Amino acid sequence: MVFITRRASFSAAHRLFNPEFTDEQNERIFDKCNNPNWHGHNYILEVTICGHPNPATGYLTDLKDLKKIINENIIEKVDHKNLNTEVDFLRGIIPTVENLAIMFWRQLEDKIPNGKLFKIKIYETENNFVEYFGEPVEIKIFDYQ
């Protein structure tokens, strides 16, 4: 079994808040990430797939193909966007880096032609990142209207 990883980056804005919480609860829980005027991050996304290389090519998958899959299904949809308001597959979801990892997995899991999606890793900052390995997780969807 081999594991290959493709890295991509994107910049996006978001606001962390739960509409069921009071303003005071949102401020206490989400702190500066609760800014009603949004704030942004320069994210780094790593997508790892695993499997057995094709004996004829030595590739598990061509990294150009993996790059295209990541770009079409995630990067083009989130780069320079407001994650709360402009990304259909994130609508109604608190856009924490944890929830982003889960939702990005869902965008990619059935699109990997060779091998299997193994891990999504997202750096929100240089020091903070999340890894997700595909275990089913329930995400609450809010009506932010």
Secondary structure, 3 states (H helix, E strand, C coil): CEEEEEEEEEEEEECCCCCCCCHHHHHHHHHHHHCCCCEEEEEEEEEEEEECCCCCCCCCCCHHHHHHHHHHHHHHHHCCEECCCCCHHHCCCCCCHHHHHHHHHHHHCCCCCCCEEEEEEEECCCCCEEEECCCCCCCCCCCCC
